[in-house]
């Protein structure tokens, strides 16, 4: 049996990385954010099978309180450059770098599009609570954009070093720092959204090519998952299906056909650089029958479009409560508990009133395990006082469920929740 041995440079870097991580608090700072977002990817980087992006290394050093011009940062740059060079020289390294760079470029463009969209919503948001939520989303989106831009620069530099004109083998240099992550570009003219039967979720004939702008203009009601499905007939029909009656997406043949058509359309749009229209297509999928989404997940992963599925789950976390519960239930029923739990974890940032509605909808459909997962994620990341506010929406039903969820997290979390419930007058509910 052939045993893969890490290059010496990679082993040295991963050893240094493990030592750095031992100084950090698990679940706190940027380290906690990265592990929460991509636990498998972080594990692969610590094992040495992948190389951690340099911006992540900088963030971990920031968590450790290291100054940017300190000796540890300089040493990290030397180890990182040597490990990246050794990793990239492996067979297929250039192709892997090019593929990763393409993915990061798509992420950069999507974050740019998303930031413009959030900025427009922020300018028209009258309520302080809504503004606070949008400002938080915009800050994270800008961070995503900066990191994606930095990674495009880094991957381009690493790819260039593999060409014949690059430095002699064995000579390594510290990674080129990202530019001071670029000036915002002027918004591109709105593109036309794809229509027709080949796009699966719209159920129109191929001859019907009526186009609608991707971004809402004038007084038109916004559409898509991130807008809560407002004024979207497809979303309304899907909501009706979630409440009862015959689910139009339950037919596995129809679900497979719709998924295949959607993947074909996404591949065509990605190849043509029409990322905005590709994103709109994903949002259309969320407006269709929830029972079709597991088939779409399988088709996307088979086609190497797993990043699109992650984007779709992120958008689904912003759906209205009943719709969120319907999507989570469909994923659970189809044997995709990891996707279901990821969706619910991403959804816990929404207002407590909406989470109470989502819990009620899940339990009404006998998805008790998923309701418990949602509450567990909630008490893990939200303050006990907010959990008490959530319990106030339905004290008889939610108080025992929240206590069970807190108990599953830790004894101290259960104790803190009990105290908050007593202060709110709900301890005896």
C-alpha positions in Angstrom: 0.0 0.0 0.0 1.3 3.4 -1.0 1.5 5.9 1.9 1.5 9.6 1.0 4.2 11.5 2.9 3.9 15.3 3.3 6.7 17.4 1.9 9.1 18.6 4.6 8.1 22.2 4.0 4.4 21.5 4.4 5.0 19.4 7.5 7.0 22.3 9.0 4.2 24.7 8.3 1.4 22.5 9.7 3.5 21.9 12.9 3.9 25.7 13.3 0.2 26.1 12.6 -0.8 23.6 15.2 1.4 25.4 17.8 -0.3 28.7 16.9 -3.8 27.2 17.2 -2.9 25.8 20.7 -2.6 29.5 21.8 -6.1 30.4 20.6 -9.4 30.0 22.3 -11.6 27.4 20.5 -14.8 29.0 19.2 -13.6 32.5 19.7 -12.2 35.2 17.3 -11.5 34.6 13.7 -10.5 31.0 14.5 -14.0 30.2 15.7 -15.5 31.8 12.6 -13.4 29.8 10.2 -14.0 26.5 12.0 -17.7 27.2 12.1 -17.9 28.1 8.4 -15.7 25.3 7.0 -14.7 22.7 9.6 -13.7 20.1 6.9 -11.6 22.7 5.0 -9.8 23.8 8.2 -9.1 20.2 9.1 -7.6 19.5 5.7 -5.3 22.5 6.1 -4.1 21.4 9.5 -3.5 17.9 8.1 -1.4 19.4 5.3 -3.5 18.1 2.5 -4.5 21.7 1.7 -2.8 25.0 2.2 -4.5 27.6 4.4 -5.1 30.9 2.5 -2.6 33.6 3.7 -5.4 36.0 4.8 -6.6 33.3 7.2 -3.1 32.9 8.6 -3.0 36.6 9.2 -6.3 36.5 11.0 -5.1 33.7 13.3 -2.0 35.7 14.1 -4.3 38.6 14.9 -6.3 36.4 17.2 -3.0 35.6 19.0 -2.3 39.3 19.4 0.8 39.3 17.2 1.8 42.7 15.7 1.9 42.8 11.9 5.6 43.7 11.8 6.6 41.2 14.6 9.1 38.4 14.2 6.4 35.7 14.4 4.6 37.1 11.3 7.9 37.2 9.4 8.6 33.6 10.3 5.0 32.7 9.3 5.6 34.2 5.9 8.8 32.2 5.3 7.2 28.9 6.4 4.0 29.6 4.4 5.9 30.5 1.2 8.0 27.3 1.4 4.9 25.1 2.1 2.8 26.7 -0.7 5.6 26.2 -3.2 6.1 22.6 -2.2 2.4 21.9 -2.3 1.9 23.6 -5.7 4.7 21.5 -7.3 2.9 18.3 -6.8 1.3 16.6 -9.9 -1.7 18.5 -11.0 -0.8 21.5 -8.8 -1.2 24.1 -11.5 -4.6 22.8 -12.6 -5.8 22.9 -9.0 -4.5 26.4 -8.5 -6.3 27.6 -11.7 -9.5 25.9 -10.6 -9.3 27.5 -7.1 -8.6 30.9 -8.6 -11.7 30.7 -10.8 -13.8 29.8 -7.8 -12.4 32.7 -5.8 -13.0 35.1 -8.7 -16.7 34.0 -8.8 -16.8 34.5 -5.0 -15.4 38.0 -5.4 -17.9 39.0 -8.0 -20.8 37.6 -6.0 -19.7 39.5 -2.9 -19.4 42.7 -4.9 -22.9 42.2 -6.3 -24.2 41.3 -2.8 -22.6 44.4 -1.3 -24.2 46.7 -3.8 -27.6 45.1 -3.2 -27.3 45.4 0.6 -26.2 49.0 0.2 -29.3 49.8 -1.8 -31.5 48.1 0.8 -29.7 50.0 3.6 -30.5 53.3 2.0 -34.2 52.6 2.0 -34.4 50.8 5.4 -36.4 53.0 7.8 -36.5 50.8 10.9 -33.4 50.8 13.3 -33.6 47.1 13.8 -33.6 46.4 10.1 -30.8 48.8 9.5 -28.7 47.2 12.2 -29.2 43.8 10.6 -28.3 45.1 7.1 -25.2 46.9 8.4 -24.0 43.6 10.0 -24.6 41.7 6.7 -22.9 44.4 4.7 -19.8 44.3 7.0 -19.5 40.5 6.6 -20.0 40.8 2.8 -17.3 43.3 2.5 -15.0 41.0 4.5 -15.9 38.2 2.1 -15.1 40.4 -0.9 -11.7 41.5 0.6 -10.7 38.0 1.3 -11.8 36.7 -2.1 -9.8 39.5 -3.8 -6.7 38.7 -1.7 -7.0 35.0 -2.6 -7.3 35.8 -6.3 -4.1 37.8 -6.0 -2.3 35.1 -4.0 -3.3 32.3 -6.3 -2.3 34.2 -9.4 1.1 34.8 -7.9 1.5 31.1 -6.9 0.4 30.0 -10.4 2.9 32.4 -12.0 5.7 30.8 -10.0 5.0 27.4 -11.6 5.6 28.7 -15.2 9.0 28.3 -16.9 9.8 32.0 -16.4 9.4 31.7 -12.6 12.3 31.6 -10.1 14.5 28.4 -10.0 13.0 25.5 -8.1 13.9 25.6 -4.4 13.9 29.4 -4.2 10.9 30.7 -2.4 9.7 34.1 -1.5 7.2 35.4 1.1 3.6 35.7 -0.3 2.9 38.9 -2.0 0.6 40.9 0.2 -2.8 41.7 -1.3 -3.3 45.2 -2.7 -4.5 47.9 -0.4 -8.3 43.9 -1.2 -9.4 47.3 -4.9 -11.5 50.5 -5.7 -15.2 49.6 -6.0 -16.2 49.4 -9.7 -19.2 51.2 -11.1 -22.3 49.0 -11.2 -22.6 47.1 -14.5 -25.7 47.6 -16.5 -28.4 45.2 -15.3 -28.4 41.9 -17.1 -31.4 40.1 -18.3 -32.5 37.1 -16.3 -32.8 33.8 -18.1 -36.2 32.4 -18.7 -37.7 29.4 -20.4 -38.3 25.7 -19.7 -34.6 24.8 -19.8 -34.2 26.8 -16.6 -36.3 24.2 -14.7 -37.9 26.3 -12.0 -40.0 28.6 -14.2 -42.1 26.0 -16.0 -42.4 28.0 -19.2 -42.1 26.9 -22.8 -38.8 27.5 -24.6 -40.5 30.1 -26.8 -41.4 32.3 -23.9 -38.4 34.5 -23.4 -39.9 37.4 -21.4 -37.0 38.8 -19.4 -37.1 40.6 -16.1 -34.1 42.6 -14.6 -32.1 40.8 -12.0 -32.1 43.8 -9.7 -35.4 45.4 -8.7 -35.9 48.9 -10.2 -38.4 51.7 -9.4 -41.3 50.6 -7.3 -41.2 46.9 -8.3 -41.4 44.5 -5.4 -38.0 42.7 -4.8 -37.9 39.0 -5.6 -35.7 36.1 -4.6 -34.7 34.3 -1.3 -32.8 37.2 0.2 -35.9 39.4 -0.1 -38.1 36.9 1.7 -39.9 35.8 -1.4 -42.0 39.0 -1.5 -44.4 39.3 -4.4 -43.0 36.1 -6.0 -45.8 33.9 -7.4 -43.4 30.9 -7.4 -42.7 31.5 -3.8 -46.3 31.8 -3.0 -47.2 28.5 -4.7 -44.3 26.8 -2.9 -45.5 28.2 0.4 -49.0 26.8 -0.3 -47.4 23.4 -1.0 -45.5 23.6 2.3 -48.8 24.2 4.2 -50.5 21.2 2.9 -52.0 19.5 -0.2 -50.2 17.7 -3.0 -46.5 18.8 -3.2 -45.8 19.5 -6.9 -42.1 18.6 -6.3 -42.7 15.2 -4.8 -42.3 13.3 -8.1 -38.7 12.1 -8.2 -38.6 12.0 -12.0 -39.7 15.6 -12.2 -37.3 16.6 -9.5 -34.4 15.0 -11.3 -35.4 16.6 -14.6 -35.6 20.0 -13.0 -32.3 19.6 -11.3 -30.5 18.5 -14.5 -32.0 21.5 -16.4 -30.9 23.9 -13.6 -27.3 22.5 -13.6 -27.1 22.7 -17.3 -28.2 26.3 -17.2 -25.8 27.2 -14.4 -22.9 25.7 -16.3 -23.8 27.7 -19.4 -24.1 30.9 -17.4 -20.9 30.4 -15.5 -19.0 29.6 -18.7 -20.3 32.9 -20.2 -19.3 34.9 -17.1 -23.0 35.7 -16.3 -22.6 35.2 -12.5 -25.5 37.6 -11.6 -28.0 35.6 -13.7 -26.6 32.3 -12.3 -27.3 33.6 -8.8 -30.8 34.7 -9.8 -31.4 31.2 -11.1 -30.4 29.7 -7.7 -32.9 32.0 -6.0 -35.6 30.8 -8.4 -34.9 27.3 -7.2 -35.7 28.5 -3.6 -39.0 29.8 -4.9 -40.0 26.4 -6.3 -41.2 23.2 -4.5 -38.9 22.5 -1.5 -39.1 18.7 -2.2 -37.0 19.3 -5.4 -34.0 20.8 -3.6 -32.4 17.5 -2.4 -32.2 16.4 -6.1 -30.7 19.7 -7.0 -28.1 19.3 -4.2 -27.0 16.0 -5.6 -26.9 17.2 -9.2 -24.8 20.3 -8.2 -22.3 18.2 -6.3 -22.0 15.7 -9.1 -21.2 18.6 -11.5 -18.6 20.1 -9.2 -20.8 23.0 -8.3 -20.8 22.5 -4.6 -20.1 26.2 -4.0 -23.4 27.0 -5.6 -25.2 24.7 -3.2 -23.5 26.4 -0.3 -24.7 29.8 -1.7 -28.2 28.4 -2.1 -28.2 27.3 1.6 -27.0 30.7 2.7 -29.8 32.4 0.8 -32.3 30.0 2.2 -31.4 31.1 5.7 -33.2 34.4 4.9 -36.5 32.8 3.8 -39.7 33.6 5.7 -40.1 31.3 8.8 -42.6 28.9 7.3 -40.6 28.6 4.1 -37.4 28.1 6.0 -39.0 25.3 7.9 -40.3 23.7 4.7 -36.9 23.7 3.1 -35.2 22.3 6.3 -37.9 19.6 6.5 -37.4 18.6 2.9 -33.7 18.2 3.4 -34.2 16.2 6.5 -36.8 13.9 4.9 -34.4 13.3 2.0 -31.6 12.1 4.2 -29.5 15.3 4.2 -29.3 16.1 7.9 -25.9 17.9 7.5 -27.4 20.3 5.0 -30.5 20.8 7.2 -28.4 21.6 10.3 -26.2 24.0 8.3 -29.3 25.8 7.1 -30.7 26.1 10.6 -27.3 27.3 12.1 -27.2 30.0 9.5 -30.8 31.0 10.2 -30.3 31.7 13.9 -29.2 35.3 13.3 -32.7 36.4 12.4 -35.1 38.1 14.8 -36.4 35.9 17.7 -40.0 36.4 16.6 -39.3 34.8 13.2 -37.4 32.0 14.9 -40.4 31.2 17.1 -42.4 30.9 13.9 -39.9 28.6 12.3 -39.8 26.3 15.4 -43.6 26.2 15.4 -43.7 25.3 11.7 -41.1 22.5 12.1 -42.9 21.0 15.1 -46.2 21.2 13.2 -44.7 19.0 10.5 -43.3 16.5 13.1 -39.7 17.7 12.5 -38.9 17.7 16.2 -35.3 16.8 15.7 -34.8 19.8 13.4 -36.6 22.1 15.8 -34.2 20.9 18.5 -31.2 21.6 16.3 -32.4 25.1 15.5 -32.9 25.9 19.2 -29.5 24.3 20.1 -27.8 26.5 17.5 -29.7 29.5 18.9 -28.7 29.1 22.6 -25.1 28.3 21.5 -24.6 31.7 19.8 -27.3 34.1 21.2 -27.4 35.7 24.6 -29.6 34.0 27.4 -31.7 37.2 27.5 -32.6 36.7 23.8 -33.5 33.1 24.5 -35.8 34.3 27.2 -37.4 36.7 24.7 -37.8 33.7 22.3 -39.5 31.7 25.1 -42.0 34.5 25.6 -43.5 33.8 22.2 -44.8 30.5 23.5 -43.8 29.9 27.1 -45.5 26.5 27.5 -44.0 25.0 24.4 -40.6 26.8 24.1 -39.4 27.0 27.7 -38.8 23.2 28.1 -37.4 23.0 24.5 -34.9 25.8 25.1 -33.8 24.2 28.4 -33.3 20.9 26.7 -31.2 22.7 24.0 -29.2 24.6 26.6 -28.5 21.4 28.5 -27.2 19.8 25.3 -24.7 22.7 24.9 -23.3 22.9 28.5 -24.3 23.0 32.2 -23.3 26.6 32.4 -25.4 27.6 29.4 -28.4 25.9 31.0 -27.7 27.7 34.3 -27.5 31.1 32.5 -30.7 30.4 30.6 -32.6 29.5 33.8 -31.5 32.8 35.4 -32.7 34.7 32.3 -36.0 32.9 32.4 -36.5 33.7 36.1 -35.8 37.4 35.5 -38.4 37.3 32.7 -40.9 35.6 34.9 -40.9 32.4 32.8 -39.1 29.9 34.9 -42.3 28.2 36.0 -43.8 28.0 32.5 
